[in-house]
Amino acid sequence: MNSTIHLSSSDRAFFALVTRAAFSNPFTEERAVMDRQLADVDAVAGTQDTMPAVVHAVARRVEALEREDAADIRRYSAEDQQVLRYALLFDAFHRYADAFDTYILKDLAAGDGNGPVPFARDALNMLAARGFSASIACGYFSMFYQLRRAYYFIDQSMIGRTPIMNEFRRRLWDNVFTHNIQWYERHLWNRMEDFSTLILGETGTGKKAAAAAIGKSCFIPFDENKLRFARSISRTFVSINLAQFPETRIESEMFGQRKDALAGAVDPHVGILSRCCPHGVLFLDEVHALSPTVQLTLLQVLQERVYSPVGSHEPKRFQSRIIAATNRAPSELRREGRMRQDFYYRLCADVITAPPLRDRLREDPGELDVLTSYILQRQLGMTAPDVLQQVRDALNRSPGKDYAWPGNVRELGQAIRRILLTGHYEGDAAGATHDGSEEARLINGIHNGSFTATGLQAHYCALLYERFGTYGEVARRTGLDWRTVKKYVDKKEHYQ
């Protein structure tokens, strides 16, 4: 090995900034600021996509080191290695970003089967030439694939440009990699099944799409001998809507049952837990439909990571992560005894709320045009500017710009379908009236002028309690005594 060399002060400062950017959440303003610095553009120019300029700037510095035979981290001191390591990885990742994107689309189209990665050997050889051992290079190649999938699925599934949607994407990214990706890389990449998540939000806000983005972004090991990843993307996310089954069937649907376990059972039934894979996600939609008895069983599975099919004592290993969703307020479910306290606390390592469409439109009315364009293109399979303009005109006529969209993005999709069929959509007055969220009740009461001052205060306290879950936090935000808050929340229906 050649003698130790050192980075120039200019390269050291530049690569240190690259490292900070590499470890930051790409859906934050902090990352945007660093990208503008790396690309050497001002804030105005930075409103455009600066990533191509960033990638070019980093590649130019790395190529200069390669020309001097100085792009091998083993040649540097420990201090310089730490700075250069992630800059070299950043450069390698972006050199293969387009190839990863192509492979992701191919993998999705293939379904359960996944083929070899054609560019894997070249990428691994590049990392080896930069001083990474074979096993470490293989691990980073797996991480590259996860990073690219996470950005792809979060960016492509969560359409919208409002601040509340940017925050939603940021939360999803942190849910995959934690708020400190160095912790994730060193300690947590193979332990994320311990971090169950609860996604809240009204019907139609995209809770399942958010869970799928997380599930399809899970870690998938790379097999260097076969030059392929251990499993296809389609196997990493499994979902079940618990409300579609009667209570008597939910246990067998989840855990399976052995032959003759129940009266009339002829064949064994494979439960959904058996279809889950290591590092993947099991999505439990409408988790409030679980009875307290099944909640207790699932709680034991989450704690012990072992379950048995109904009627069997054969232990089976469960290695996936649980993401649950509900359109009900957990505080009310717990208060009514419909959700066990211990089950809730086992689910809520992270709690993410999918924003309703009316909040997104309140921040930026142009969000409706963005979503309409995206949904219509998916429905038609192509862009059609003339059709898009007619759909926008129809939505502007009715239900109009002040419509609250009680069915959220799902309703918008159906509205567009109806406009394509009939030329118009009148809105859903019944949905607006019967939306069960506390926020909807508060908005309707204000709109109708049906609240007294005390009633308005009581329902506002109930809304905050639904969001934050503690009387103390509501008291802090409203300046009220916590006992007053509790009285309002517990008896809000008495105050009009």
VODRENRO-230340 format. One line per field, with one value per residue (C-alpha): residue number from 1; residue in one letter; x, z, y. Coordinates in pm, 1 decimal. Each point is the difference from the previous one (the first is absolute). Layout:
i: NUM / ...
aa: a / ...
c1: X / ...
c3: Z / ...
c2: Y / ...
This chain:
i: 1 / 2 / 3 / 4 / 5 / 6 / 7 / 8 / 9 / 10 / 11 / 12 / 13 / 14 / 15 / 16 / 17 / 18 / 19 / 20 / 21 / 22 / 23 / 24 / 25 / 26 / 27 / 28 / 29 / 30 / 31 / 32 / 33 / 34 / 35 / 36 / 37 / 38 / 39 / 40 / 41 / 42 / 43 / 44 / 45 / 46 / 47 / 48 / 49 / 50 / 51 / 52 / 53 / 54 / 55 / 56 / 57 / 58 / 59 / 60 / 61 / 62 / 63 / 64 / 65 / 66 / 67 / 68 / 69 / 70 / 71 / 72 / 73 / 74 / 75 / 76 / 77 / 78 / 79 / 80 / 81 / 82 / 83 / 84 / 85 / 86 / 87 / 88 / 89 / 90 / 91 / 92 / 93 / 94 / 95 / 96 / 97 / 98 / 99 / 100 / 101 / 102 / 103 / 104 / 105 / 106 / 107 / 108 / 109 / 110 / 111 / 112 / 113 / 114 / 115 / 116 / 117 / 118 / 119 / 120 / 121 / 122 / 123 / 124 / 125 / 126 / 127 / 128 / 129 / 130 / 131 / 132 / 133 / 134 / 135 / 136 / 137 / 138 / 139 / 140 / 141 / 142 / 143 / 144 / 145 / 146 / 147 / 148 / 149 / 150 / 151 / 152 / 153 / 154 / 155 / 156 / 157 / 158 / 159 / 160 / 161 / 162 / 163 / 164 / 165 / 166 / 167 / 168 / 169 / 170 / 171 / 172 / 173 / 174 / 175 / 176 / 177 / 178 / 179 / 180 / 181 / 182 / 183 / 184 / 185 / 186 / 187 / 188 / 189 / 190 / 191 / 192 / 193 / 194 / 195 / 196 / 197 / 198 / 199 / 200 / 201 / 202 / 203 / 204 / 205 / 206 / 207 / 208 / 209 / 210 / 211 / 212 / 213 / 214 / 215 / 216 / 217 / 218 / 219 / 220 / 221 / 222 / 223 / 224 / 225 / 226 / 227 / 228 / 229 / 230 / 231 / 232 / 233 / 234 / 235 / 236 / 237 / 238 / 239 / 240 / 241 / 242 / 243 / 244 / 245 / 246 / 247 / 248 / 249 / 250 / 251 / 252 / 253 / 254 / 255 / 256 / 257 / 258 / 259 / 260 / 261 / 262 / 263 / 264 / 265 / 266 / 267 / 268 / 269 / 270 / 271 / 272 / 273 / 274 / 275 / 276 / 277 / 278 / 279 / 280 / 281 / 282 / 283 / 284 / 285 / 286 / 287 / 288 / 289 / 290 / 291 / 292 / 293 / 294 / 295 / 296 / 297 / 298 / 299 / 300 / 301 / 302 / 303 / 304 / 305 / 306 / 307 / 308 / 309 / 310 / 311 / 312 / 313 / 314 / 315 / 316 / 317 / 318 / 319 / 320 / 321 / 322 / 323 / 324 / 325 / 326 / 327 / 328 / 329 / 330 / 331 / 332 / 333 / 334 / 335 / 336 / 337 / 338 / 339 / 340 / 341 / 342 / 343 / 344 / 345 / 346 / 347 / 348 / 349 / 350 / 351 / 352 / 353 / 354 / 355 / 356 / 357 / 358 / 359 / 360 / 361 / 362 / 363 / 364 / 365 / 366 / 367 / 368 / 369 / 370 / 371 / 372 / 373 / 374 / 375 / 376 / 377 / 378 / 379 / 380 / 381 / 382 / 383 / 384 / 385 / 386 / 387 / 388 / 389 / 390 / 391 / 392 / 393 / 394 / 395 / 396 / 397 / 398 / 399 / 400 / 401 / 402 / 403 / 404 / 405 / 406 / 407 / 408 / 409 / 410 / 411 / 412 / 413 / 414 / 415 / 416 / 417 / 418 / 419 / 420 / 421 / 422 / 423 / 424 / 425 / 426 / 427 / 428 / 429 / 430 / 431 / 432 / 433 / 434 / 435 / 436 / 437 / 438 / 439 / 440 / 441 / 442 / 443 / 444 / 445 / 446 / 447 / 448 / 449 / 450 / 451 / 452 / 453 / 454 / 455 / 456 / 457 / 458 / 459 / 460 / 461 / 462 / 463 / 464 / 465 / 466 / 467 / 468 / 469 / 470 / 471 / 472 / 473 / 474 / 475 / 476 / 477 / 478 / 479 / 480 / 481 / 482 / 483 / 484 / 485 / 486 / 487 / 488 / 489 / 490 / 491 / 492 / 493 / 494 / 495 / 496
aa: m / n / s / t / i / h / l / s / s / s / d / r / a / f / f / a / l / v / t / r / a / a / f / s / n / p / f / t / e / e / r / a / v / m / d / r / q / l / a / d / v / d / a / v / a / g / t / q / d / t / m / p / a / v / v / h / a / v / a / r / r / v / e / a / l / e / r / e / d / a / a / d / i / r / r / y / s / a / e / d / q / q / v / l / r / y / a / l / l / f / d / a / f / h / r / y / a / d / a / f / d / t / y / i / l / k / d / l / a / a / g / d / g / n / g / p / v / p / f / a / r / d / a / l / n / m / l / a / a / r / g / f / s / a / s / i / a / c / g / y / f / s / m / f / y / q / l / r / r / a / y / y / f / i / d / q / s / m / i / g / r / t / p / i / m / n / e / f / r / r / r / l / w / d / n / v / f / t / h / n / i / q / w / y / e / r / h / l / w / n / r / m / e / d / f / s / t / l / i / l / g / e / t / g / t / g / k / k / a / a / a / a / a / i / g / k / s / c / f / i / p / f / d / e / n / k / l / r / f / a / r / s / i / s / r / t / f / v / s / i / n / l / a / q / f / p / e / t / r / i / e / s / e / m / f / g / q / r / k / d / a / l / a / g / a / v / d / p / h / v / g / i / l / s / r / c / c / p / h / g / v / l / f / l / d / e / v / h / a / l / s / p / t / v / q / l / t / l / l / q / v / l / q / e / r / v / y / s / p / v / g / s / h / e / p / k / r / f / q / s / r / i / i / a / a / t / n / r / a / p / s / e / l / r / r / e / g / r / m / r / q / d / f / y / y / r / l / c / a / d / v / i / t / a / p / p / l / r / d / r / l / r / e / d / p / g / e / l / d / v / l / t / s / y / i / l / q / r / q / l / g / m / t / a / p / d / v / l / q / q / v / r / d / a / l / n / r / s / p / g / k / d / y / a / w / p / g / n / v / r / e / l / g / q / a / i / r / r / i / l / l / t / g / h / y / e / g / d / a / a / g / a / t / h / d / g / s / e / e / a / r / l / i / n / g / i / h / n / g / s / f / t / a / t / g / l / q / a / h / y / c / a / l / l / y / e / r / f / g / t / y / g / e / v / a / r / r / t / g / l / d / w / r / t / v / k / k / y / v / d / k / k / e / h / y / q
c1: 0.0 / 129.8 / 81.1 / -274.0 / -133.6 / -217.3 / -296.6 / 46.7 / -181.3 / -237.7 / -83.0 / -36.0 / -255.9 / -188.8 / -13.4 / -104.1 / -301.4 / -73.5 / 0.8 / -244.5 / -226.2 / 19.1 / -123.8 / -281.1 / -364.4 / -49.1 / -347.5 / 122.2 / 100.4 / 325.8 / 93.2 / -106.3 / 231.1 / 295.1 / -74.4 / 5.0 / 335.4 / 144.9 / -139.1 / 118.3 / -336.1 / -199.4 / -339.5 / -190.3 / 175.3 / -43.7 / -374.2 / 83.0 / 134.1 / 359.0 / 81.0 / 157.5 / 235.6 / 79.6 / 74.8 / 221.0 / 191.2 / 70.1 / 95.8 / 243.2 / 182.0 / 8.0 / 126.6 / 282.5 / 102.0 / -24.2 / 236.1 / 252.3 / -62.7 / -132.8 / -359.5 / 79.8 / -99.7 / 269.4 / 265.7 / -126.8 / 30.0 / -292.1 / -126.2 / 2.8 / -148.2 / -303.7 / -52.2 / 69.0 / -181.0 / -354.8 / 87.8 / 129.5 / -315.0 / -216.7 / 175.2 / -31.5 / -368.8 / -84.0 / 203.7 / -241.0 / -318.2 / -156.4 / 91.2 / -166.5 / -313.0 / -17.5 / 46.5 / -274.6 / -251.0 / 108.4 / -32.9 / -348.5 / -109.2 / 137.5 / -218.9 / 125.8 / 304.3 / 309.0 / 290.0 / 373.7 / 125.4 / 192.8 / 212.0 / 77.8 / 345.5 / 114.6 / -125.8 / 164.7 / 327.7 / -15.5 / -46.4 / 283.9 / 229.9 / -90.0 / 118.7 / -315.6 / 20.1 / -225.5 / -243.1 / -22.7 / -44.9 / -282.1 / -168.9 / 25.5 / -138.0 / -305.2 / -26.2 / 21.2 / -296.8 / -199.0 / 74.0 / -102.6 / -322.0 / -89.7 / 38.8 / -188.3 / -299.2 / -33.9 / 42.3 / -221.7 / -274.7 / -40.4 / -87.7 / -30.8 / 202.0 / -145.1 / 202.3 / -223.5 / 80.8 / 370.7 / -22.3 / -189.9 / 274.3 / 264.2 / -175.7 / -21.9 / 370.8 / 90.6 / -226.6 / 207.7 / 348.9 / -63.3 / 90.8 / 368.6 / 95.1 / 340.9 / -178.2 / -203.0 / 305.5 / 197.8 / -261.2 / -357.0 / -21.3 / -81.2 / -208.2 / -275.8 / -262.1 / 16.4 / -136.0 / -372.1 / -179.3 / -352.4 / -125.7 / -300.9 / -223.1 / -341.6 / -132.4 / 157.3 / 309.5 / 243.8 / 87.9 / 50.8 / 211.2 / 218.7 / 38.4 / 82.4 / 269.4 / 160.2 / -39.0 / 143.3 / 296.7 / 111.8 / 350.0 / 54.2 / 336.5 / 206.8 / 136.4 / 338.2 / 26.1 / -330.9 / 33.6 / -359.3 / -191.2 / -145.0 / -362.5 / -217.0 / -155.9 / -350.8 / 73.3 / 104.1 / -348.5 / -302.7 / -329.8 / -333.6 / -313.1 / -123.5 / -347.9 / -89.1 / 0.7 / -241.7 / 157.6 / -15.5 / 227.1 / 260.0 / 228.2 / 13.0 / 52.7 / 290.8 / 165.1 / -132.5 / -158.0 / 98.8 / -215.0 / -317.3 / 76.1 / -353.3 / -325.1 / -38.3 / 359.5 / 136.0 / 325.3 / 256.7 / -16.9 / 315.9 / -27.4 / 131.6 / 285.4 / 145.7 / 20.7 / 218.2 / 375.2 / 295.1 / 38.4 / -337.3 / -321.9 / -338.4 / -263.4 / -307.0 / -261.8 / -291.9 / 176.6 / -285.3 / -198.5 / 214.0 / -171.2 / 188.4 / 59.4 / 173.3 / 187.3 / 145.8 / 104.5 / 165.7 / 166.2 / 162.6 / 115.2 / 159.9 / 176.8 / 112.3 / 20.0 / -156.3 / -354.7 / -191.4 / -286.5 / -343.8 / -28.7 / 374.3 / 288.1 / 263.7 / 197.4 / 66.9 / 237.3 / -131.9 / 272.8 / -193.3 / -85.1 / -356.8 / -154.3 / -360.6 / -249.7 / -330.1 / -231.0 / -113.0 / 164.7 / 209.3 / -84.0 / -371.0 / 58.3 / 202.8 / -248.5 / -285.2 / 192.7 / 18.0 / 379.2 / 213.8 / 245.2 / 289.2 / -82.6 / -3.8 / 336.4 / 148.5 / -121.9 / 100.2 / 379.8 / -89.7 / -335.5 / -44.9 / -310.4 / -96.1 / -121.1 / -355.6 / -41.6 / -175.0 / 312.0 / 218.8 / -229.4 / -7.6 / 379.7 / -1.3 / -318.1 / 221.0 / 47.3 / -331.6 / 139.8 / 314.6 / -202.4 / -254.4 / 277.2 / 169.2 / -319.4 / -128.2 / 329.6 / -12.3 / -361.1 / 61.0 / 349.6 / 122.8 / -0.1 / -301.6 / 10.8 / -339.0 / -174.7 / 184.2 / -126.0 / -358.8 / 23.9 / 141.9 / -279.5 / -261.7 / 148.6 / 6.8 / -368.7 / -104.0 / 72.1 / 203.3 / 308.8 / -151.5 / -91.5 / 146.3 / 63.0 / -115.7 / 113.9 / 344.0 / 223.8 / -204.0 / -310.0 / 190.0 / 92.7 / -364.6 / -107.4 / 233.7 / -140.2 / -353.8 / 92.6 / 148.6 / -329.6 / -258.8 / 177.2 / -66.6 / 32.5 / -226.5 / 194.2 / -96.6 / -213.6 / -73.3 / 370.3 / 67.6 / -279.2 / 94.4 / 378.5 / 78.4 / 324.2 / 10.6 / 150.1 / -293.7 / -249.9 / 178.1 / 12.1 / -365.0 / -104.4 / 189.8 / -135.6 / -359.0 / 34.5 / -133.3 / 254.6 / -19.0 / 332.3 / 28.7 / -91.5 / 263.3 / 261.7 / -106.4 / 17.2 / 331.9 / 140.8 / -135.1 / 170.5 / 335.3 / -40.1 / -69.0 / 326.2 / 233.7 / -150.1 / 56.9 / -199.7 / 323.8 / 102.9 / -346.0 / 12.3 / 341.2 / -121.4 / -328.7 / 108.0 / -277.1 / 23.4 / 37.3 / -307.4 / -205.6 / 144.9 / -94.1 / -354.6 / -36.3 / 144.9 / -198.3 / -328.9 / 46.7 / -335.6 / -171.4 / 142.3 / -150.9
c3: 0.0 / -85.4 / 272.2 / 172.0 / -192.3 / 113.2 / -137.6 / -86.8 / 226.1 / -287.4 / -66.2 / 370.8 / 44.7 / -316.2 / 79.0 / 359.1 / -137.4 / -236.6 / 300.6 / 187.4 / -305.1 / -45.4 / 355.7 / -17.0 / -87.9 / -370.6 / 72.4 / 225.9 / -52.6 / 181.2 / -281.2 / -263.1 / 154.8 / -4.9 / -360.1 / -102.9 / 172.0 / -172.8 / -336.8 / 63.4 / -86.3 / 182.8 / 161.6 / -305.2 / -235.9 / 265.9 / -53.5 / -298.3 / 30.2 / 115.5 / 27.1 / -348.4 / 85.3 / 338.6 / -155.8 / -262.0 / 260.7 / 213.4 / -302.3 / -117.1 / 336.8 / 16.1 / -357.8 / 87.1 / 280.7 / -235.5 / -248.0 / 282.8 / 113.8 / 324.7 / 10.3 / 231.8 / 363.8 / 121.5 / -100.4 / 238.7 / 369.3 / 219.9 / 16.9 / -376.4 / -55.6 / 203.7 / -217.6 / -334.1 / 64.0 / -41.4 / -277.3 / -205.3 / 84.3 / -96.1 / -337.2 / -60.1 / 94.5 / -247.3 / -279.8 / 14.0 / 96.1 / -346.8 / -22.3 / 337.3 / -118.9 / -307.2 / 214.3 / 242.3 / -285.0 / -138.3 / 342.8 / 50.8 / -340.2 / 76.5 / 307.8 / 237.5 / -210.2 / -20.5 / -237.7 / 29.4 / 28.1 / -323.3 / 134.5 / 340.4 / -85.0 / -140.7 / 308.6 / 239.5 / -190.5 / 24.8 / 376.8 / 28.1 / -194.0 / 247.9 / 292.9 / 122.6 / 85.7 / -187.7 / 289.3 / 76.7 / -369.0 / -20.1 / 303.5 / -148.1 / -331.4 / 190.1 / 170.4 / -337.5 / -121.4 / 314.5 / -21.2 / -363.3 / 62.4 / 298.6 / -198.9 / -295.3 / 193.4 / 240.1 / -274.9 / -255.7 / 240.0 / 204.3 / -268.4 / 107.5 / 43.6 / 317.8 / 323.2 / 173.7 / -270.8 / 19.0 / 371.8 / -66.6 / -235.5 / 253.9 / 266.6 / -229.1 / -83.9 / 369.1 / 64.8 / -244.0 / 101.6 / 339.0 / 49.6 / 11.1 / -294.5 / 156.1 / 288.3 / -254.6 / -197.9 / 305.7 / 234.4 / -128.6 / -363.0 / 113.6 / 305.5 / -146.2 / 75.2 / 358.2 / -110.2 / -65.4 / -141.5 / 18.6 / -295.8 / 74.7 / -235.7 / -150.8 / -260.1 / -339.9 / 115.7 / -123.4 / 315.4 / -190.3 / -266.1 / 276.5 / 163.2 / -337.9 / -60.3 / 331.0 / -62.6 / -351.6 / 134.3 / 248.6 / 4.2 / -250.2 / 25.3 / -315.2 / -84.1 / -162.7 / -119.0 / -189.4 / -87.2 / 104.3 / 298.4 / 247.6 / -94.0 / -229.7 / 102.6 / -23.7 / 287.1 / 245.1 / 55.5 / 107.1 / 102.0 / 147.8 / 63.5 / 333.0 / -35.2 / -287.5 / 220.9 / 272.0 / 343.3 / -4.5 / -307.4 / 76.6 / 202.7 / -270.8 / -271.1 / 191.6 / 160.9 / -217.6 / 121.3 / -16.6 / -166.0 / 196.9 / 249.3 / -30.9 / -63.4 / -368.2 / -85.0 / -262.9 / -113.9 / 198.4 / -47.8 / -39.0 / 195.2 / -115.9 / 252.9 / -185.8 / -319.5 / 157.3 / -59.7 / 214.6 / 11.2 / -178.9 / 110.5 / 96.3 / -33.8 / 223.2 / -141.4 / 223.4 / 302.0 / 220.0 / -130.9 / 208.2 / 313.7 / 328.6 / 8.7 / -339.5 / 96.9 / 295.1 / -224.2 / -247.4 / 283.3 / 112.3 / -356.9 / -17.6 / 331.0 / -48.0 / -380.8 / 0.7 / -81.4 / -64.3 / -243.4 / 151.9 / 137.8 / -13.8 / 244.3 / -272.4 / 48.6 / -303.8 / -20.0 / -89.3 / -124.0 / -164.5 / 116.9 / 86.3 / -134.9 / 106.4 / -108.9 / 122.1 / -82.3 / 363.5 / 276.3 / 215.6 / 305.4 / -46.9 / -79.4 / 317.9 / 211.0 / -131.1 / 68.6 / -368.2 / -12.4 / 277.0 / 156.0 / -22.5 / -362.9 / -87.4 / 162.4 / -187.2 / -330.7 / 46.0 / -27.4 / -262.0 / -70.0 / -339.3 / -111.4 / -367.9 / -71.1 / -126.0 / -342.3 / 137.2 / 205.8 / -306.6 / -202.6 / 282.9 / -28.0 / -378.1 / -213.8 / -295.0 / 161.0 / -156.4 / -349.5 / 82.8 / 129.2 / -282.8 / -260.3 / 174.5 / 54.6 / -352.9 / -153.2 / 201.7 / -100.2 / -371.8 / -15.4 / -181.3 / 14.5 / -163.0 / 41.6 / -163.4 / 226.3 / 303.0 / -67.2 / -35.4 / 327.9 / 176.8 / -141.5 / 120.0 / 351.9 / 11.4 / -94.6 / 249.2 / 275.5 / -15.8 / 167.2 / 351.2 / 6.3 / 304.1 / -170.9 / 291.8 / -188.1 / -56.2 / -287.7 / -48.6 / -57.9 / -246.2 / -198.6 / -14.6 / -88.5 / -300.0 / -110.3 / 25.1 / -201.2 / -270.7 / -8.6 / 49.2 / -36.2 / 354.7 / 372.2 / 262.3 / 314.9 / 297.6 / 242.6 / 208.9 / 40.3 / 113.8 / 253.4 / 140.8 / 2.3 / 343.5 / 66.6 / 277.3 / -243.5 / -238.8 / 285.1 / 108.0 / -353.4 / -65.1 / 330.2 / -78.4 / -354.9 / 119.9 / 295.2 / 233.5 / 283.0 / 308.0 / 118.0 / 258.0 / -258.7 / -238.2 / 275.0 / 98.5 / -353.6 / -64.6 / 310.3 / -126.5 / -336.4 / 166.3 / 226.5 / -306.5 / -153.6 / 300.7 / 234.4 / 341.3 / 205.5 / 104.9 / -357.5 / -78.7 / 317.1 / -101.6 / -345.0 / 110.7 / 329.3 / 184.0 / 316.6 / -82.8 / 207.3 / -214.7 / -310.3 / 128.2 / 73.1 / -349.2 / -171.3 / 200.6 / -41.6 / -323.9 / -138.4 / 287.2 / -122.2 / -308.6
c2: 0.0 / 345.6 / 252.1 / 195.8 / 296.9 / 289.4 / 188.2 / 365.1 / 243.7 / 80.5 / -366.4 / -70.9 / 278.0 / -96.9 / -372.6 / 72.0 / 187.6 / -290.9 / -234.2 / 222.2 / 10.3 / -377.0 / -55.0 / 255.7 / -55.4 / 89.7 / 141.0 / 281.6 / 360.5 / -78.0 / -238.4 / 253.3 / 260.1 / -241.1 / -97.9 / 363.9 / 42.9 / -305.4 / 106.9 / 358.0 / 156.6 / 265.4 / -48.3 / 127.3 / -237.6 / -266.3 / -1.6 / -221.2 / -354.3 / 42.1 / -371.0 / -35.3 / 285.8 / -156.8 / -338.6 / 166.6 / 202.2 / -307.8 / -212.2 / 268.7 / -4.7 / -379.3 / -27.7 / 239.0 / -237.9 / -298.3 / 165.5 / 27.6 / -359.0 / 147.1 / -127.6 / -293.1 / 63.4 / -240.9 / 250.9 / 268.4 / 67.1 / -102.8 / 359.5 / 46.0 / -345.5 / 101.2 / 307.5 / -168.8 / -329.5 / 125.8 / 241.2 / -294.5 / -195.2 / 300.8 / 16.5 / -376.5 / 4.2 / 274.7 / -157.3 / -293.4 / 185.9 / -24.4 / -368.5 / -60.0 / 181.9 / -223.5 / -308.6 / 111.2 / 28.4 / -337.3 / -161.3 / 145.5 / -131.4 / -348.2 / -50.3 / -269.3 / -85.8 / 217.1 / -32.4 / 64.2 / 357.1 / 64.6 / 285.4 / -152.6 / -135.2 / 334.6 / 184.6 / -245.0 / 24.2 / 378.2 / -18.7 / -252.0 / 233.6 / 274.6 / -208.7 / -175.2 / -369.9 / -244.7 / -47.2 / 373.1 / 82.4 / -253.6 / 158.6 / 347.3 / -123.3 / -127.6 / 339.0 / 178.3 / -201.7 / 79.1 / 372.3 / 13.9 / -194.6 / 218.2 / 319.2 / -147.9 / -129.9 / 294.5 / 258.1 / -175.4 / -113.4 / 319.1 / 254.3 / 362.7 / 316.2 / 153.5 / 35.2 / -253.9 / -258.5 / 77.3 / -66.5 / -323.7 / -121.5 / 97.8 / -208.1 / -302.8 / 19.1 / 19.7 / -296.7 / -207.2 / 119.0 / 169.6 / 366.5 / -97.1 / -219.1 / -70.0 / -171.3 / -193.1 / -109.1 / -106.3 / -142.1 / -15.8 / -115.6 / -356.3 / 95.0 / 215.4 / -266.4 / 127.2 / 339.6 / -35.9 / 303.2 / 136.6 / 203.6 / 220.0 / 191.8 / 29.2 / -240.3 / 61.7 / 188.5 / -266.6 / -193.1 / -325.6 / 173.1 / 142.6 / -341.8 / -155.1 / 262.1 / -97.3 / -373.0 / 8.8 / 197.9 / -264.1 / -145.7 / -284.2 / -180.8 / -48.2 / -344.3 / 55.0 / -360.8 / 14.9 / 369.7 / 60.5 / 130.6 / -247.7 / 71.4 / 207.0 / 329.6 / -145.1 / -241.2 / 272.2 / 142.7 / -205.1 / 158.6 / -101.1 / 203.6 / -129.1 / 149.2 / -233.9 / -311.2 / -102.7 / -19.6 / -380.8 / -15.6 / 264.0 / -228.5 / -268.1 / 263.8 / 146.2 / -303.1 / -280.7 / -321.6 / -361.6 / -262.8 / -81.2 / 276.0 / 134.7 / -178.8 / -64.6 / 86.9 / -240.0 / 157.8 / 196.1 / 374.1 / 206.8 / 323.8 / 332.3 / -2.9 / -299.7 / 204.0 / 267.8 / 13.0 / 110.1 / 381.1 / 39.0 / 167.2 / -141.1 / 271.7 / -31.2 / 233.5 / 102.3 / -144.4 / 123.1 / -300.0 / -238.7 / -124.9 / 47.5 / -377.8 / -3.2 / 317.4 / -189.2 / -290.4 / 234.1 / 189.6 / -325.5 / -66.3 / 345.3 / -53.9 / -360.8 / -11.4 / -347.1 / -112.3 / -321.4 / -64.0 / -45.0 / -353.1 / -61.9 / 21.8 / 12.2 / 323.7 / 217.7 / 293.0 / 346.5 / 236.4 / 281.6 / 346.6 / 100.7 / 318.1 / 55.6 / 261.6 / 135.7 / 288.3 / 13.1 / 201.2 / -238.3 / 208.9 / -72.8 / -368.2 / -40.2 / 194.3 / -215.7 / -322.4 / -90.6 / 19.2 / -142.8 / 245.6 / -248.9 / -77.4 / 370.9 / 61.3 / -296.1 / 144.7 / 363.0 / 2.0 / 258.2 / 165.6 / 165.7 / 187.2 / 6.7 / 355.9 / 51.5 / 155.7 / 310.6 / 85.9 / -37.8 / 227.3 / 251.3 / 29.9 / 14.3 / -12.1 / -95.9 / -341.8 / -104.2 / 58.4 / -200.2 / -295.2 / 16.9 / -15.3 / -292.7 / -201.8 / 57.5 / -108.4 / -322.2 / -65.0 / 62.6 / -145.8 / 310.6 / 378.1 / 164.6 / 381.0 / 56.5 / -250.8 / 135.5 / 353.4 / -120.3 / -193.7 / 306.6 / 217.5 / -248.6 / -8.9 / 380.8 / 15.9 / -266.6 / -81.1 / 323.0 / 140.0 / 10.0 / -370.2 / -181.4 / -339.1 / -219.4 / -312.6 / 154.1 / -114.8 / -316.8 / 211.6 / 218.0 / -310.2 / -106.6 / 354.6 / -5.0 / -336.1 / 136.3 / 307.2 / -223.7 / -191.8 / 274.2 / 332.2 / 121.6 / -76.6 / 156.8 / -92.7 / -212.7 / 197.9 / -311.2 / -72.1 / 353.5 / -22.6 / -338.3 / 22.1 / -136.9 / 185.5 / 258.2 / 249.2 / -43.0 / 47.3 / 315.8 / 141.3 / -82.8 / 158.2 / 320.1 / 6.1 / -49.6 / 236.9 / -267.1 / 30.4 / 214.6 / 145.7 / -278.2 / -264.3 / 132.3 / -17.6 / -352.7 / -136.8 / 175.1 / -168.9 / -333.0 / 55.6 / 71.2 / -302.2 / -214.9 / 120.4 / 7.7 / -257.7 / 165.1 / 248.8 / 169.6 / 79.3 / 139.2 / 210.6 / 134.7 / 99.1 / 156.0 / 159.6 / -187.0 / -205.0 / -370.8 / -83.5 / 236.9 / -161.5 / -346.6 / 114.1 / 143.4 / -308.4 / -254.8 / 183.9 / 190.7 / -117.6 / 186.1 / 331.1 / 161.7
